Amino acid sequence: MTAKTKLAPAKDWRNRPIETWNTTTFHAYLTDKHTELFGIDYAPFRGWTAEKGMIGDIIGTRTGKPRKASNALLKRFIDETFASYRPLPQYPGVNFGWVWAYRKTDWQRLQAEEMAQARRAEAVEASDIDEVADWFAK
């Protein structure tokens, strides 16, 4: 019998595989990323519970909700939208709820890129390399 590898605690996003991230892990990541980029505390949109619900809807951890996207895609969305946010004196920071509400075009672009990448990988997998090599040999 093989022993299962024990996962790092949910808040330890640095030592936890992204495929295993949950809403707690994403919040720890959001908090750390916000402090790193803006130097101030993270303030969740309408509270922690509301944001956890939004994230849970996307990654499929909310009861009865199917997964809409991979954890890697959601992390990429957070990274890109946080990096491109330009603080203003009255809005020195940002939060997930705001980027989810107002940066949907970024989300759609990232989804389209992920789908195109999956189609390319599928096409490469479906192609018969020997057939292509024979074609070039002729």
C-alpha positions as CSV (number, residue, x, y, z in Angstrom):
1,M,0.0,0.0,0.0
2,T,1.4,3.4,-1.0
3,A,1.2,6.3,1.3
4,K,-0.5,9.4,0.1
5,T,1.6,12.5,-0.1
6,K,0.3,14.9,2.5
7,L,-0.6,18.3,1.1
8,A,0.6,21.6,2.6
9,P,-2.0,23.5,4.6
10,A,-4.6,25.2,2.4
11,K,-3.2,28.7,3.2
12,D,0.3,27.6,2.1
13,W,-0.1,28.4,-1.6
14,R,3.7,28.3,-2.2
15,N,4.0,24.7,-1.2
16,R,0.7,23.3,-2.6
17,P,0.2,22.1,-6.2
18,I,-2.1,24.6,-8.0
19,E,-4.5,21.7,-8.9
20,T,-5.3,21.3,-5.2
21,W,-5.9,25.0,-4.5
22,N,-9.3,25.8,-2.9
23,T,-11.0,29.1,-2.0
24,T,-8.8,29.4,1.2
25,T,-5.7,28.9,-0.9
26,F,-6.8,31.5,-3.4
27,H,-7.5,34.0,-0.6
28,A,-4.1,33.5,0.9
29,Y,-2.6,34.1,-2.6
30,L,-4.8,37.2,-3.2
31,T,-3.7,38.6,0.2
32,D,0.0,38.0,-0.4
33,K,-0.1,39.2,-4.0
34,H,-1.9,42.4,-3.0
35,T,0.6,43.2,-0.3
36,E,3.4,42.5,-2.7
37,L,2.1,44.7,-5.5
38,F,0.4,47.5,-3.5
39,G,2.0,47.4,-0.1
40,I,-1.3,47.6,1.8
41,D,-3.7,45.1,3.3
42,Y,-6.1,43.3,1.1
43,A,-9.8,44.2,1.6
44,P,-12.2,41.6,0.1
45,F,-15.2,42.6,-2.0
46,R,-18.3,42.5,0.2
47,G,-16.5,40.4,2.7
48,W,-14.6,37.1,2.7
49,T,-17.7,34.9,2.3
50,A,-18.9,36.7,-0.8
51,E,-15.5,36.4,-2.4
52,K,-15.1,32.8,-1.5
53,G,-18.5,32.2,-3.1
54,M,-17.3,33.9,-6.4
55,I,-14.1,31.8,-6.4
56,G,-16.0,28.6,-5.5
57,D,-18.4,29.2,-8.4
58,I,-15.4,29.4,-10.8
59,I,-13.4,26.4,-9.5
60,G,-16.4,24.2,-8.8
61,T,-16.0,23.9,-5.0
62,R,-19.3,25.6,-4.2
63,T,-22.1,23.0,-3.6
64,G,-23.9,22.1,-6.8
65,K,-21.8,24.3,-9.0
66,P,-19.8,22.7,-11.9
67,R,-16.2,23.8,-12.5
68,K,-16.0,26.7,-15.0
69,A,-12.3,27.0,-15.2
70,S,-9.0,25.5,-14.1
71,N,-7.2,26.8,-11.0
72,A,-4.3,27.7,-13.3
73,L,-6.6,29.9,-15.5
74,L,-8.0,31.6,-12.4
75,K,-4.5,32.3,-11.0
76,R,-3.4,33.7,-14.4
77,F,-6.5,36.0,-14.4
78,I,-5.6,37.2,-10.9
79,D,-2.0,37.8,-11.8
80,E,-2.7,39.7,-15.0
81,T,-5.5,41.9,-13.6
82,F,-3.7,42.7,-10.4
83,A,-0.5,43.5,-12.4
84,S,-2.3,45.8,-14.8
85,Y,-4.3,47.7,-12.1
86,R,-3.1,51.3,-11.6
87,P,-3.8,52.5,-8.0
88,L,-5.4,55.9,-7.6
89,P,-5.4,58.0,-4.4
90,Q,-9.0,57.1,-3.6
91,Y,-8.6,53.4,-4.8
92,P,-5.1,52.4,-3.6
93,G,-5.8,48.7,-4.0
94,V,-8.0,46.2,-5.8
95,N,-9.8,43.0,-4.9
96,F,-11.1,39.9,-6.6
97,G,-14.7,41.0,-6.7
98,W,-13.8,44.2,-8.5
99,V,-11.7,42.5,-11.2
100,W,-14.3,39.8,-11.6
101,A,-17.0,42.4,-12.1
102,Y,-15.1,44.8,-14.3
103,R,-12.4,42.9,-16.1
104,K,-14.5,40.2,-17.8
105,T,-12.9,41.0,-21.2
106,D,-9.6,39.8,-19.7
107,W,-11.3,36.7,-18.5
108,Q,-12.7,36.0,-21.9
109,R,-9.4,36.6,-23.6
110,L,-7.6,34.2,-21.2
111,Q,-10.4,31.6,-21.7
112,A,-10.0,31.9,-25.5
113,E,-6.3,31.5,-25.3
114,E,-6.6,28.4,-23.1
115,M,-9.2,26.8,-25.5
116,A,-6.9,27.5,-28.5
117,Q,-4.0,26.0,-26.7
118,A,-6.1,22.9,-25.9
119,R,-7.1,22.6,-29.5
120,R,-3.5,22.8,-30.7
121,A,-2.5,20.1,-28.2
122,E,-5.4,17.9,-29.4
123,A,-4.4,18.4,-33.0
124,V,-0.8,17.4,-32.3
125,E,-1.9,14.4,-30.3
126,A,-4.3,13.3,-33.1
127,S,-1.8,13.7,-35.9
128,D,0.1,10.7,-37.1
129,I,3.8,11.7,-37.2
130,D,4.7,8.8,-39.4
131,E,2.2,9.8,-42.0
132,V,3.6,13.3,-42.0
133,A,7.1,12.1,-42.2
134,D,6.1,9.8,-45.2
135,W,4.5,12.8,-46.9
136,F,7.6,14.9,-46.6
137,A,9.8,12.0,-47.8
138,K,7.9,11.8,-51.1
